[in-house]
Amino acid sequence: MGFKAKARKHKADAGEIVDKKAKKAKKEGEIPCGINSCDNFADKSMGGRSLSIDNAIDVWGEGGYTQRKGRVRVCKSCYRKWKKDNKSEDTY
Ligand SMILES: [Zn+2]
């Protein structure tokens, strides 16, 4: 058994390197970022936020996002982009 377990471990290690890209794409997200040009996840645990439709239009324009229940879920980097474009409003 010992030999088999060792062999399996080796295989797993090698797979990790080969599948690096696939693994990254699969990264535990459940809620896709609402920005159409973005492939990240907007899960709260990953720093995602939700913006109002108006906020999303300001930055990405109509049709540049997908809304969910009247809000636009955005990933961390999209939220940052939005925040940058709305520097003047420091109400947060
Ligand atoms: Zn995004």
PDB file of the backbone (N, CA, C, O) and the ligand in Angstrom, with CONECT records:
HET     ZN  A 101       1
ATOM      1  N   MET A   1       0.831  -1.215   0.000  1.00  0.00           N
ATOM      2  CA  MET A   1       0.000   0.000   0.000  1.00  0.00           C
ATOM      3  C   MET A   1       0.862   1.259   0.000  1.00  0.00           C
ATOM      4  O   MET A   1       0.565   2.287  -0.608  1.00  0.00           O
ATOM      5  N   GLY A   2       1.971   1.080   0.749  1.00  0.00           N
ATOM      6  CA  GLY A   2       2.836   2.252   0.857  1.00  0.00           C
ATOM      7  C   GLY A   2       3.312   2.731  -0.503  1.00  0.00           C
ATOM      8  O   GLY A   2       3.322   3.929  -0.785  1.00  0.00           O
ATOM      9  N   PHE A   3       3.699   1.801  -1.323  1.00  0.00           N
ATOM     10  CA  PHE A   3       4.197   2.170  -2.644  1.00  0.00           C
ATOM     11  C   PHE A   3       3.117   2.855  -3.479  1.00  0.00           C
ATOM     12  O   PHE A   3       3.379   3.853  -4.150  1.00  0.00           O
ATOM     13  N   LYS A   4       1.924   2.320  -3.432  1.00  0.00           N
ATOM     14  CA  LYS A   4       0.819   2.863  -4.219  1.00  0.00           C
ATOM     15  C   LYS A   4       0.489   4.292  -3.803  1.00  0.00           C
ATOM     16  O   LYS A   4       0.281   5.175  -4.634  1.00  0.00           O
ATOM     17  N   ALA A   5       0.450   4.484  -2.499  1.00  0.00           N
ATOM     18  CA  ALA A   5       0.117   5.824  -1.986  1.00  0.00           C
ATOM     19  C   ALA A   5       1.163   6.837  -2.442  1.00  0.00           C
ATOM     20  O   ALA A   5       0.852   7.974  -2.794  1.00  0.00           O
ATOM     21  N   LYS A   6       2.389   6.388  -2.421  1.00  0.00           N
ATOM     22  CA  LYS A   6       3.468   7.283  -2.815  1.00  0.00           C
ATOM     23  C   LYS A   6       3.321   7.658  -4.293  1.00  0.00           C
ATOM     24  O   LYS A   6       3.486   8.815  -4.680  1.00  0.00           O
ATOM     25  N   ALA A   7       3.008   6.655  -5.097  1.00  0.00           N
ATOM     26  CA  ALA A   7       2.860   6.888  -6.529  1.00  0.00           C
ATOM     27  C   ALA A   7       1.726   7.876  -6.793  1.00  0.00           C
ATOM     28  O   ALA A   7       1.838   8.765  -7.637  1.00  0.00           O
ATOM     29  N   ARG A   8       0.648   7.700  -6.062  1.00  0.00           N
ATOM     30  CA  ARG A   8      -0.505   8.577  -6.269  1.00  0.00           C
ATOM     31  C   ARG A   8      -0.151  10.020  -5.906  1.00  0.00           C
ATOM     32  O   ARG A   8      -0.577  10.971  -6.560  1.00  0.00           O
ATOM     33  N   LYS A   9       0.623  10.144  -4.869  1.00  0.00           N
ATOM     34  CA  LYS A   9       0.995  11.482  -4.432  1.00  0.00           C
ATOM     35  C   LYS A   9       1.815  12.178  -5.514  1.00  0.00           C
ATOM     36  O   LYS A   9       1.647  13.365  -5.794  1.00  0.00           O
ATOM     37  N   HIS A  10       2.695  11.404  -6.098  1.00  0.00           N
ATOM     38  CA  HIS A  10       3.524  11.947  -7.162  1.00  0.00           C
ATOM     39  C   HIS A  10       2.665  12.449  -8.317  1.00  0.00           C
ATOM     40  O   HIS A  10       2.892  13.522  -8.876  1.00  0.00           O
ATOM     41  N   LYS A  11       1.693  11.650  -8.643  1.00  0.00           N
ATOM     42  CA  LYS A  11       0.813  11.982  -9.755  1.00  0.00           C
ATOM     43  C   LYS A  11       0.065  13.285  -9.464  1.00  0.00           C
ATOM     44  O   LYS A  11      -0.076  14.152 -10.326  1.00  0.00           O
ATOM     45  N   ALA A  12      -0.398  13.388  -8.249  1.00  0.00           N
ATOM     46  CA  ALA A  12      -1.157  14.585  -7.870  1.00  0.00           C
ATOM     47  C   ALA A  12      -0.273  15.826  -7.965  1.00  0.00           C
ATOM     48  O   ALA A  12      -0.711  16.885  -8.414  1.00  0.00           O
ATOM     49  N   ASP A  13       0.957  15.677  -7.540  1.00  0.00           N
ATOM     50  CA  ASP A  13       1.854  16.825  -7.596  1.00  0.00           C
ATOM     51  C   ASP A  13       2.073  17.295  -9.027  1.00  0.00           C
ATOM     52  O   ASP A  13       2.054  18.492  -9.316  1.00  0.00           O
ATOM     53  N   ALA A  14       2.279  16.339  -9.906  1.00  0.00           N
ATOM     54  CA  ALA A  14       2.517  16.679 -11.297  1.00  0.00           C
ATOM     55  C   ALA A  14       1.269  17.333 -11.902  1.00  0.00           C
ATOM     56  O   ALA A  14       1.362  18.302 -12.655  1.00  0.00           O
ATOM     57  N   GLY A  15       0.115  16.786 -11.558  1.00  0.00           N
ATOM     58  CA  GLY A  15      -1.135  17.329 -12.091  1.00  0.00           C
ATOM     59  C   GLY A  15      -1.335  18.769 -11.693  1.00  0.00           C
ATOM     60  O   GLY A  15      -1.886  19.571 -12.448  1.00  0.00           O
ATOM     61  N   GLU A  16      -0.888  19.081 -10.517  1.00  0.00           N
ATOM     62  CA  GLU A  16      -1.085  20.441 -10.040  1.00  0.00           C
ATOM     63  C   GLU A  16      -0.398  21.460 -10.947  1.00  0.00           C
ATOM     64  O   GLU A  16      -0.915  22.545 -11.212  1.00  0.00           O
ATOM     65  N   ILE A  17       0.773  21.070 -11.404  1.00  0.00           N
ATOM     66  CA  ILE A  17       1.528  21.987 -12.251  1.00  0.00           C
ATOM     67  C   ILE A  17       0.849  22.127 -13.619  1.00  0.00           C
ATOM     68  O   ILE A  17       0.665  23.232 -14.129  1.00  0.00           O
ATOM     69  N   VAL A  18       0.485  20.985 -14.192  1.00  0.00           N
ATOM     70  CA  VAL A  18      -0.130  20.994 -15.515  1.00  0.00           C
ATOM     71  C   VAL A  18      -1.464  21.755 -15.505  1.00  0.00           C
ATOM     72  O   VAL A  18      -1.775  22.504 -16.431  1.00  0.00           O
ATOM     73  N   ASP A  19      -2.248  21.542 -14.425  1.00  0.00           N
ATOM     74  CA  ASP A  19      -3.582  22.131 -14.382  1.00  0.00           C
ATOM     75  C   ASP A  19      -3.624  23.509 -13.730  1.00  0.00           C
ATOM     76  O   ASP A  19      -4.687  23.979 -13.324  1.00  0.00           O
ATOM     77  N   LYS A  20      -2.503  24.131 -13.634  1.00  0.00           N
ATOM     78  CA  LYS A  20      -2.454  25.404 -12.927  1.00  0.00           C
ATOM     79  C   LYS A  20      -3.487  26.397 -13.447  1.00  0.00           C
ATOM     80  O   LYS A  20      -4.181  27.056 -12.673  1.00  0.00           O
ATOM     81  N   LYS A  21      -3.572  26.488 -14.733  1.00  0.00           N
ATOM     82  CA  LYS A  21      -4.504  27.453 -15.318  1.00  0.00           C
ATOM     83  C   LYS A  21      -5.959  27.079 -15.030  1.00  0.00           C
ATOM     84  O   LYS A  21      -6.774  27.925 -14.660  1.00  0.00           O
ATOM     85  N   ALA A  22      -6.264  25.793 -15.208  1.00  0.00           N
ATOM     86  CA  ALA A  22      -7.632  25.333 -14.970  1.00  0.00           C
ATOM     87  C   ALA A  22      -8.008  25.537 -13.514  1.00  0.00           C
ATOM     88  O   ALA A  22      -9.130  25.925 -13.189  1.00  0.00           O
ATOM     89  N   LYS A  23      -7.065  25.272 -12.666  1.00  0.00           N
ATOM     90  CA  LYS A  23      -7.323  25.420 -11.240  1.00  0.00           C
ATOM     91  C   LYS A  23      -7.640  26.876 -10.906  1.00  0.00           C
ATOM     92  O   LYS A  23      -8.536  27.164 -10.112  1.00  0.00           O
ATOM     93  N   LYS A  24      -6.924  27.745 -11.496  1.00  0.00           N
ATOM     94  CA  LYS A  24      -7.136  29.162 -11.229  1.00  0.00           C
ATOM     95  C   LYS A  24      -8.534  29.580 -11.676  1.00  0.00           C
ATOM     96  O   LYS A  24      -9.222  30.326 -10.979  1.00  0.00           O
ATOM     97  N   ALA A  25      -8.939  29.098 -12.829  1.00  0.00           N
ATOM     98  CA  ALA A  25     -10.244  29.468 -13.356  1.00  0.00           C
ATOM     99  C   ALA A  25     -11.358  28.919 -12.484  1.00  0.00           C
ATOM    100  O   ALA A  25     -12.443  29.495 -12.405  1.00  0.00           O
ATOM    101  N   LYS A  26     -11.080  27.795 -11.828  1.00  0.00           N
ATOM    102  CA  LYS A  26     -12.103  27.135 -11.017  1.00  0.00           C
ATOM    103  C   LYS A  26     -12.190  27.702  -9.619  1.00  0.00           C
ATOM    104  O   LYS A  26     -13.000  27.231  -8.820  1.00  0.00           O
ATOM    105  N   LYS A  27     -11.413  28.661  -9.307  1.00  0.00           N
ATOM    106  CA  LYS A  27     -11.233  29.126  -7.937  1.00  0.00           C
ATOM    107  C   LYS A  27     -12.503  29.384  -7.118  1.00  0.00           C
ATOM    108  O   LYS A  27     -12.946  30.525  -6.983  1.00  0.00           O
ATOM    109  N   GLU A  28     -13.061  28.344  -6.593  1.00  0.00           N
ATOM    110  CA  GLU A  28     -14.086  28.387  -5.558  1.00  0.00           C
ATOM    111  C   GLU A  28     -15.135  29.481  -5.592  1.00  0.00           C
ATOM    112  O   GLU A  28     -15.850  29.656  -4.606  1.00  0.00           O
ATOM    113  N   GLY A  29     -15.257  30.204  -6.652  1.00  0.00           N
ATOM    114  CA  GLY A  29     -16.271  31.243  -6.671  1.00  0.00           C
ATOM    115  C   GLY A  29     -17.634  30.691  -7.018  1.00  0.00           C
ATOM    116  O   GLY A  29     -17.736  29.683  -7.717  1.00  0.00           O
ATOM    117  N   GLU A  30     -18.670  31.330  -6.545  1.00  0.00           N
ATOM    118  CA  GLU A  30     -20.025  30.902  -6.886  1.00  0.00           C
ATOM    119  C   GLU A  30     -20.764  31.988  -7.655  1.00  0.00           C
ATOM    120  O   GLU A  30     -21.606  31.712  -8.510  1.00  0.00           O
ATOM    121  N   ILE A  31     -20.430  33.212  -7.331  1.00  0.00           N
ATOM    122  CA  ILE A  31     -21.120  34.321  -7.975  1.00  0.00           C
ATOM    123  C   ILE A  31     -20.194  34.964  -8.995  1.00  0.00           C
ATOM    124  O   ILE A  31     -19.182  35.553  -8.617  1.00  0.00           O
ATOM    125  N   PRO A  32     -20.514  34.865 -10.268  1.00  0.00           N
ATOM    126  CA  PRO A  32     -19.649  35.482 -11.269  1.00  0.00           C
ATOM    127  C   PRO A  32     -19.750  37.006 -11.220  1.00  0.00           C
ATOM    128  O   PRO A  32     -20.798  37.571 -10.907  1.00  0.00           O
ATOM    129  N   CYS A  33     -18.652  37.637 -11.532  1.00  0.00           N
ATOM    130  CA  CYS A  33     -18.648  39.095 -11.582  1.00  0.00           C
ATOM    131  C   CYS A  33     -19.668  39.562 -12.623  1.00  0.00           C
ATOM    132  O   CYS A  33     -19.768  38.990 -13.708  1.00  0.00           O
ATOM    133  N   GLY A  34     -20.411  40.595 -12.283  1.00  0.00           N
ATOM    134  CA  GLY A  34     -21.470  41.059 -13.169  1.00  0.00           C
ATOM    135  C   GLY A  34     -20.982  41.856 -14.361  1.00  0.00           C
ATOM    136  O   GLY A  34     -21.763  42.183 -15.255  1.00  0.00           O
ATOM    137  N   ILE A  35     -19.704  42.167 -14.382  1.00  0.00           N
ATOM    138  CA  ILE A  35     -19.168  42.923 -15.501  1.00  0.00           C
ATOM    139  C   ILE A  35     -18.875  41.968 -16.652  1.00  0.00           C
ATOM    140  O   ILE A  35     -18.139  40.994 -16.492  1.00  0.00           O
ATOM    141  N   ASN A  36     -19.450  42.252 -17.798  1.00  0.00           N
ATOM    142  CA  ASN A  36     -19.389  41.308 -18.920  1.00  0.00           C
ATOM    143  C   ASN A  36     -17.971  40.998 -19.370  1.00  0.00           C
ATOM    144  O   ASN A  36     -17.685  39.883 -19.807  1.00  0.00           O
ATOM    145  N   SER A  37     -17.096  41.964 -19.266  1.00  0.00           N
ATOM    146  CA  SER A  37     -15.740  41.757 -19.762  1.00  0.00           C
ATOM    147  C   SER A  37     -14.841  41.141 -18.702  1.00  0.00           C
ATOM    148  O   SER A  37     -13.629  41.035 -18.891  1.00  0.00           O
ATOM    149  N   CYS A  38     -15.437  40.735 -17.588  1.00  0.00           N
ATOM    150  CA  CYS A  38     -14.638  40.236 -16.463  1.00  0.00           C
ATOM    151  C   CYS A  38     -14.988  38.792 -16.140  1.00  0.00           C
ATOM    152  O   CYS A  38     -16.161  38.417 -16.143  1.00  0.00           O
ATOM    153  N   ASP A  39     -13.979  37.987 -15.863  1.00  0.00           N
ATOM    154  CA  ASP A  39     -14.201  36.561 -15.571  1.00  0.00           C
ATOM    155  C   ASP A  39     -13.990  36.221 -14.105  1.00  0.00           C
ATOM    156  O   ASP A  39     -13.969  35.046 -13.742  1.00  0.00           O
ATOM    157  N   ASN A  40     -13.838  37.200 -13.286  1.00  0.00           N
ATOM    158  CA  ASN A  40     -13.589  36.928 -11.866  1.00  0.00           C
ATOM    159  C   ASN A  40     -14.877  36.594 -11.138  1.00  0.00           C
ATOM    160  O   ASN A  40     -15.964  36.597 -11.716  1.00  0.00           O
ATOM    161  N   PHE A  41     -14.727  36.306  -9.859  1.00  0.00           N
ATOM    162  CA  PHE A  41     -15.888  36.004  -9.037  1.00  0.00           C
ATOM    163  C   PHE A  41     -16.163  37.127  -8.056  1.00  0.00           C
ATOM    164  O   PHE A  41     -15.247  37.794  -7.573  1.00  0.00           O
ATOM    165  N   ALA A  42     -17.422  37.319  -7.775  1.00  0.00           N
ATOM    166  CA  ALA A  42     -17.829  38.424  -6.911  1.00  0.00           C
ATOM    167  C   ALA A  42     -18.299  37.933  -5.551  1.00  0.00           C
ATOM    168  O   ALA A  42     -19.051  38.623  -4.861  1.00  0.00           O
ATOM    169  N   ASP A  43     -17.859  36.749  -5.167  1.00  0.00           N
ATOM    170  CA  ASP A  43     -18.251  36.240  -3.863  1.00  0.00           C
ATOM    171  C   ASP A  43     -17.761  37.178  -2.763  1.00  0.00           C
ATOM    172  O   ASP A  43     -16.692  37.780  -2.865  1.00  0.00           O
ATOM    173  N   LYS A  44     -18.548  37.283  -1.740  1.00  0.00           N
ATOM    174  CA  LYS A  44     -18.156  38.152  -0.633  1.00  0.00           C
ATOM    175  C   LYS A  44     -16.835  37.719  -0.036  1.00  0.00           C
ATOM    176  O   LYS A  44     -15.997  38.542   0.331  1.00  0.00           O
ATOM    177  N   SER A  45     -16.666  36.397   0.056  1.00  0.00           N
ATOM    178  CA  SER A  45     -15.438  35.878   0.655  1.00  0.00           C
ATOM    179  C   SER A  45     -14.222  36.231  -0.175  1.00  0.00           C
ATOM    180  O   SER A  45     -13.092  36.130   0.302  1.00  0.00           O
ATOM    181  N   MET A  46     -14.443  36.642  -1.413  1.00  0.00           N
ATOM    182  CA  MET A  46     -13.332  36.987  -2.290  1.00  0.00           C
ATOM    183  C   MET A  46     -13.262  38.487  -2.510  1.00  0.00           C
ATOM    184  O   MET A  46     -12.614  38.951  -3.447  1.00  0.00           O
ATOM    185  N   GLY A  47     -13.910  39.227  -1.670  1.00  0.00           N
ATOM    186  CA  GLY A  47     -13.834  40.684  -1.769  1.00  0.00           C
ATOM    187  C   GLY A  47     -14.834  41.295  -2.722  1.00  0.00           C
ATOM    188  O   GLY A  47     -14.732  42.477  -3.053  1.00  0.00           O
ATOM    189  N   GLY A  48     -15.789  40.521  -3.165  1.00  0.00           N
ATOM    190  CA  GLY A  48     -16.792  41.048  -4.085  1.00  0.00           C
ATOM    191  C   GLY A  48     -17.747  42.026  -3.415  1.00  0.00           C
ATOM    192  O   GLY A  48     -17.941  41.997  -2.200  1.00  0.00           O
ATOM    193  N   ARG A  49     -18.334  42.884  -4.225  1.00  0.00           N
ATOM    194  CA  ARG A  49     -19.281  43.870  -3.701  1.00  0.00           C
ATOM    195  C   ARG A  49     -20.466  43.927  -4.635  1.00  0.00           C
ATOM    196  O   ARG A  49     -20.432  43.370  -5.732  1.00  0.00           O
ATOM    197  N   SER A  50     -21.503  44.595  -4.203  1.00  0.00           N
ATOM    198  CA  SER A  50     -22.597  44.823  -5.137  1.00  0.00           C
ATOM    199  C   SER A  50     -22.808  46.316  -5.299  1.00  0.00           C
ATOM    200  O   SER A  50     -22.828  47.072  -4.328  1.00  0.00           O
ATOM    201  N   LEU A  51     -22.962  46.716  -6.535  1.00  0.00           N
ATOM    202  CA  LEU A  51     -23.168  48.121  -6.853  1.00  0.00           C
ATOM    203  C   LEU A  51     -24.596  48.307  -7.346  1.00  0.00           C
ATOM    204  O   LEU A  51     -25.241  47.358  -7.793  1.00  0.00           O
ATOM    205  N   SER A  52     -25.073  49.522  -7.262  1.00  0.00           N
ATOM    206  CA  SER A  52     -26.386  49.781  -7.845  1.00  0.00           C
ATOM    207  C   SER A  52     -26.256  49.860  -9.363  1.00  0.00           C
ATOM    208  O   SER A  52     -25.159  50.039  -9.891  1.00  0.00           O
ATOM    209  N   ILE A  53     -27.369  49.727 -10.051  1.00  0.00           N
ATOM    210  CA  ILE A  53     -27.343  49.789 -11.511  1.00  0.00           C
ATOM    211  C   ILE A  53     -26.750  51.119 -11.980  1.00  0.00           C
ATOM    212  O   ILE A  53     -25.945  51.155 -12.910  1.00  0.00           O
ATOM    213  N   ASP A  54     -27.153  52.197 -11.334  1.00  0.00           N
ATOM    214  CA  ASP A  54     -26.633  53.517 -11.714  1.00  0.00           C
ATOM    215  C   ASP A  54     -25.115  53.569 -11.616  1.00  0.00           C
ATOM    216  O   ASP A  54     -24.437  54.101 -12.496  1.00  0.00           O
ATOM    217  N   ASN A  55     -24.605  53.017 -10.549  1.00  0.00           N
ATOM    218  CA  ASN A  55     -23.150  53.008 -10.368  1.00  0.00           C
ATOM    219  C   ASN A  55     -22.462  52.232 -11.474  1.00  0.00           C
ATOM    220  O   ASN A  55     -21.425  52.644 -11.994  1.00  0.00           O
ATOM    221  N   ALA A  56     -23.061  51.095 -11.825  1.00  0.00           N
ATOM    222  CA  ALA A  56     -22.460  50.265 -12.869  1.00  0.00           C
ATOM    223  C   ALA A  56     -22.491  50.976 -14.224  1.00  0.00           C
ATOM    224  O   ALA A  56     -21.530  50.900 -14.989  1.00  0.00           O
ATOM    225  N   ILE A  57     -23.572  51.653 -14.514  1.00  0.00           N
ATOM    226  CA  ILE A  57     -23.683  52.373 -15.784  1.00  0.00           C
ATOM    227  C   ILE A  57     -22.628  53.465 -15.870  1.00  0.00           C
ATOM    228  O   ILE A  57     -22.046  53.697 -16.929  1.00  0.00           O
ATOM    229  N   ASP A  58     -22.386  54.129 -14.751  1.00  0.00           N
ATOM    230  CA  ASP A  58     -21.388  55.199 -14.734  1.00  0.00           C
ATOM    231  C   ASP A  58     -20.041  54.732 -15.249  1.00  0.00           C
ATOM    232  O   ASP A  58     -19.361  55.451 -15.981  1.00  0.00           O
ATOM    233  N   VAL A  59     -19.662  53.532 -14.865  1.00  0.00           N
ATOM    234  CA  VAL A  59     -18.314  53.056 -15.192  1.00  0.00           C
ATOM    235  C   VAL A  59     -18.293  52.180 -16.438  1.00  0.00           C
ATOM    236  O   VAL A  59     -17.419  52.332 -17.291  1.00  0.00           O
ATOM    237  N   TRP A  60     -19.238  51.276 -16.543  1.00  0.00           N
ATOM    238  CA  TRP A  60     -19.179  50.296 -17.641  1.00  0.00           C
ATOM    239  C   TRP A  60     -20.208  50.545 -18.740  1.00  0.00           C
ATOM    240  O   TRP A  60     -20.175  49.889 -19.781  1.00  0.00           O
ATOM    241  N   GLY A  61     -21.099  51.465 -18.519  1.00  0.00           N
ATOM    242  CA  GLY A  61     -22.091  51.782 -19.543  1.00  0.00           C
ATOM    243  C   GLY A  61     -23.215  50.757 -19.596  1.00  0.00           C
ATOM    244  O   GLY A  61     -23.088  49.645 -19.083  1.00  0.00           O
ATOM    245  N   GLU A  62     -24.312  51.151 -20.223  1.00  0.00           N
ATOM    246  CA  GLU A  62     -25.426  50.218 -20.351  1.00  0.00           C
ATOM    247  C   GLU A  62     -25.021  49.039 -21.213  1.00  0.00           C
ATOM    248  O   GLU A  62     -24.429  49.211 -22.278  1.00  0.00           O
ATOM    249  N   GLY A  63     -25.337  47.856 -20.755  1.00  0.00           N
ATOM    250  CA  GLY A  63     -24.977  46.664 -21.508  1.00  0.00           C
ATOM    251  C   GLY A  63     -23.592  46.139 -21.182  1.00  0.00           C
ATOM    252  O   GLY A  63     -23.195  45.085 -21.679  1.00  0.00           O
ATOM    253  N   GLY A  64     -22.869  46.845 -20.369  1.00  0.00           N
ATOM    254  CA  GLY A  64     -21.529  46.397 -20.011  1.00  0.00           C
ATOM    255  C   GLY A  64     -21.525  45.513 -18.778  1.00  0.00           C
ATOM    256  O   GLY A  64     -20.476  45.047 -18.335  1.00  0.00           O
ATOM    257  N   TYR A  65     -22.696  45.291 -18.236  1.00  0.00           N
ATOM    258  CA  TYR A  65     -22.777  44.518 -17.000  1.00  0.00           C
ATOM    259  C   TYR A  65     -24.025  43.631 -17.040  1.00  0.00           C
ATOM    260  O   TYR A  65     -24.888  43.783 -17.904  1.00  0.00           O
ATOM    261  N   THR A  66     -24.096  42.716 -16.097  1.00  0.00           N
ATOM    262  CA  THR A  66     -25.281  41.885 -15.944  1.00  0.00           C
ATOM    263  C   THR A  66     -25.833  42.108 -14.542  1.00  0.00           C
ATOM    264  O   THR A  66     -25.110  41.963 -13.556  1.00  0.00           O
ATOM    265  N   GLN A  67     -27.078  42.449 -14.454  1.00  0.00           N
ATOM    266  CA  GLN A  67     -27.617  42.732 -13.121  1.00  0.00           C
ATOM    267  C   GLN A  67     -28.275  41.509 -12.500  1.00  0.00           C
ATOM    268  O   GLN A  67     -28.727  40.589 -13.182  1.00  0.00           O
ATOM    269  N   ARG A  68     -28.303  41.545 -11.202  1.00  0.00           N
ATOM    270  CA  ARG A  68     -28.922  40.478 -10.425  1.00  0.00           C
ATOM    271  C   ARG A  68     -29.808  41.134  -9.396  1.00  0.00           C
ATOM    272  O   ARG A  68     -29.326  41.814  -8.490  1.00  0.00           O
ATOM    273  N   LYS A  69     -31.073  40.936  -9.533  1.00  0.00           N
ATOM    274  CA  LYS A  69     -32.020  41.490  -8.563  1.00  0.00           C
ATOM    275  C   LYS A  69     -31.810  42.983  -8.323  1.00  0.00           C
ATOM    276  O   LYS A  69     -31.827  43.449  -7.184  1.00  0.00           O
ATOM    277  N   GLY A  70     -31.616  43.707  -9.385  1.00  0.00           N
ATOM    278  CA  GLY A  70     -31.504  45.159  -9.255  1.00  0.00           C
ATOM    279  C   GLY A  70     -30.153  45.659  -8.787  1.00  0.00           C
ATOM    280  O   GLY A  70     -29.964  46.861  -8.598  1.00  0.00           O
ATOM    281  N   ARG A  71     -29.214  44.747  -8.598  1.00  0.00           N
ATOM    282  CA  ARG A  71     -27.866  45.145  -8.205  1.00  0.00           C
ATOM    283  C   ARG A  71     -26.885  44.523  -9.189  1.00  0.00           C
ATOM    284  O   ARG A  71     -27.230  43.609  -9.937  1.00  0.00           O
ATOM    285  N   VAL A  72     -25.692  45.019  -9.177  1.00  0.00           N
ATOM    286  CA  VAL A  72     -24.650  44.426 -10.003  1.00  0.00           C
ATOM    287  C   VAL A  72     -23.559  43.912  -9.086  1.00  0.00           C
ATOM    288  O   VAL A  72     -22.918  44.681  -8.371  1.00  0.00           O
ATOM    289  N   ARG A  73     -23.356  42.622  -9.113  1.00  0.00           N
ATOM    290  CA  ARG A  73     -22.309  42.019  -8.288  1.00  0.00           C
ATOM    291  C   ARG A  73     -20.981  42.218  -9.005  1.00  0.00           C
ATOM    292  O   ARG A  73     -20.851  41.883 -10.183  1.00  0.00           O
ATOM    293  N   VAL A  74     -20.030  42.744  -8.322  1.00  0.00           N
ATOM    294  CA  VAL A  74     -18.724  42.936  -8.961  1.00  0.00           C
ATOM    295  C   VAL A  74     -17.623  42.308  -8.113  1.00  0.00           C
ATOM    296  O   VAL A  74     -17.740  42.200  -6.893  1.00  0.00           O
ATOM    297  N   CYS A  75     -16.573  41.905  -8.777  1.00  0.00           N
ATOM    298  CA  CYS A  75     -15.446  41.317  -8.071  1.00  0.00           C
ATOM    299  C   CYS A  75     -14.620  42.437  -7.438  1.00  0.00           C
ATOM    300  O   CYS A  75     -14.885  43.624  -7.630  1.00  0.00           O
ATOM    301  N   LYS A  76     -13.641  42.026  -6.702  1.00  0.00           N
ATOM    302  CA  LYS A  76     -12.814  42.983  -5.983  1.00  0.00           C
ATOM    303  C   LYS A  76     -12.165  44.001  -6.922  1.00  0.00           C
ATOM    304  O   LYS A  76     -12.179  45.203  -6.657  1.00  0.00           O
ATOM    305  N   SER A  77     -11.600  43.502  -8.016  1.00  0.00           N
ATOM    306  CA  SER A  77     -10.875  44.426  -8.890  1.00  0.00           C
ATOM    307  C   SER A  77     -11.834  45.369  -9.617  1.00  0.00           C
ATOM    308  O   SER A  77     -11.496  46.526  -9.865  1.00  0.00           O
ATOM    309  N   CYS A  78     -13.025  44.882  -9.959  1.00  0.00           N
ATOM    310  CA  CYS A  78     -13.994  45.774 -10.595  1.00  0.00           C
ATOM    311  C   CYS A  78     -14.493  46.815  -9.600  1.00  0.00           C
ATOM    312  O   CYS A  78     -14.732  47.969  -9.955  1.00  0.00           O
ATOM    313  N   TYR A  79     -14.643  46.394  -8.369  1.00  0.00           N
ATOM    314  CA  TYR A  79     -15.069  47.349  -7.347  1.00  0.00           C
ATOM    315  C   TYR A  79     -14.024  48.442  -7.193  1.00  0.00           C
ATOM    316  O   TYR A  79     -14.345  49.621  -7.049  1.00  0.00           O
ATOM    317  N   ARG A  80     -12.771  48.023  -7.228  1.00  0.00           N
ATOM    318  CA  ARG A  80     -11.684  49.002  -7.127  1.00  0.00           C
ATOM    319  C   ARG A  80     -11.733  49.991  -8.288  1.00  0.00           C
ATOM    320  O   ARG A  80     -11.547  51.196  -8.119  1.00  0.00           O
ATOM    321  N   LYS A  81     -11.986  49.445  -9.458  1.00  0.00           N
ATOM    322  CA  LYS A  81     -12.053  50.293 -10.643  1.00  0.00           C
ATOM    323  C   LYS A  81     -13.188  51.313 -10.475  1.00  0.00           C
ATOM    324  O   LYS A  81     -13.036  52.497 -10.775  1.00  0.00           O
ATOM    325  N   TRP A  82     -14.309  50.819  -9.995  1.00  0.00           N
ATOM    326  CA  TRP A  82     -15.445  51.709  -9.791  1.00  0.00           C
ATOM    327  C   TRP A  82     -15.106  52.780  -8.764  1.00  0.00           C
ATOM    328  O   TRP A  82     -15.414  53.959  -8.939  1.00  0.00           O
ATOM    329  N   LYS A  83     -14.472  52.344  -7.706  1.00  0.00           N
ATOM    330  CA  LYS A  83     -14.141  53.267  -6.629  1.00  0.00           C
ATOM    331  C   LYS A  83     -13.191  54.365  -7.127  1.00  0.00           C
ATOM    332  O   LYS A  83     -13.298  55.531  -6.747  1.00  0.00           O
ATOM    333  N   LYS A  84     -12.275  53.953  -7.975  1.00  0.00           N
ATOM    334  CA  LYS A  84     -11.309  54.885  -8.534  1.00  0.00           C
ATOM    335  C   LYS A  84     -12.014  55.937  -9.380  1.00  0.00           C
ATOM    336  O   LYS A  84     -11.681  57.122  -9.335  1.00  0.00           O
ATOM    337  N   ASP A  85     -12.988  55.480 -10.148  1.00  0.00           N
ATOM    338  CA  ASP A  85     -13.726  56.398 -11.005  1.00  0.00           C
ATOM    339  C   ASP A  85     -14.678  57.282 -10.216  1.00  0.00           C
ATOM    340  O   ASP A  85     -15.219  58.249 -10.752  1.00  0.00           O
ATOM    341  N   ASN A  86     -14.886  56.959  -8.955  1.00  0.00           N
ATOM    342  CA  ASN A  86     -15.812  57.745  -8.145  1.00  0.00           C
ATOM    343  C   ASN A  86     -15.110  58.351  -6.934  1.00  0.00           C
ATOM    344  O   ASN A  86     -15.670  58.443  -5.842  1.00  0.00           O
ATOM    345  N   LYS A  87     -13.910  58.748  -7.160  1.00  0.00           N
ATOM    346  CA  LYS A  87     -13.102  59.298  -6.079  1.00  0.00           C
ATOM    347  C   LYS A  87     -13.778  60.466  -5.374  1.00  0.00           C
ATOM    348  O   LYS A  87     -13.684  60.608  -4.155  1.00  0.00           O
ATOM    349  N   SER A  88     -14.454  61.293  -6.148  1.00  0.00           N
ATOM    350  CA  SER A  88     -15.055  62.500  -5.576  1.00  0.00           C
ATOM    351  C   SER A  88     -16.085  62.159  -4.501  1.00  0.00           C
ATOM    352  O   SER A  88     -16.231  62.889  -3.521  1.00  0.00           O
ATOM    353  N   GLU A  89     -16.789  61.062  -4.689  1.00  0.00           N
ATOM    354  CA  GLU A  89     -17.789  60.669  -3.698  1.00  0.00           C
ATOM    355  C   GLU A  89     -17.142  59.848  -2.595  1.00  0.00           C
ATOM    356  O   GLU A  89     -16.857  58.666  -2.785  1.00  0.00           O
ATOM    357  N   ASP A  90     -16.916  60.444  -1.487  1.00  0.00           N
ATOM    358  CA  ASP A  90     -16.270  59.705  -0.408  1.00  0.00           C
ATOM    359  C   ASP A  90     -17.253  59.346   0.692  1.00  0.00           C
ATOM    360  O   ASP A  90     -16.965  59.475   1.881  1.00  0.00           O
ATOM    361  N   THR A  91     -18.395  58.903   0.269  1.00  0.00           N
ATOM    362  CA  THR A  91     -19.427  58.628   1.251  1.00  0.00           C
ATOM    363  C   THR A  91     -19.323  57.236   1.870  1.00  0.00           C
ATOM    364  O   THR A  91     -20.069  56.893   2.787  1.00  0.00           O
ATOM    365  N   TYR A  92     -18.378  56.436   1.348  1.00  0.00           N
ATOM    366  CA  TYR A  92     -18.311  55.088   1.910  1.00  0.00           C
ATOM    367  C   TYR A  92     -17.454  55.059   3.165  1.00  0.00           C
ATOM    368  O   TYR A  92     -17.285  54.002   3.774  1.00  0.00           O
TER     369      TYR A  92
HETATM  370 ZN    ZN A 101     -14.975  41.883 -12.164  1.00  0.00          ZN2+
END
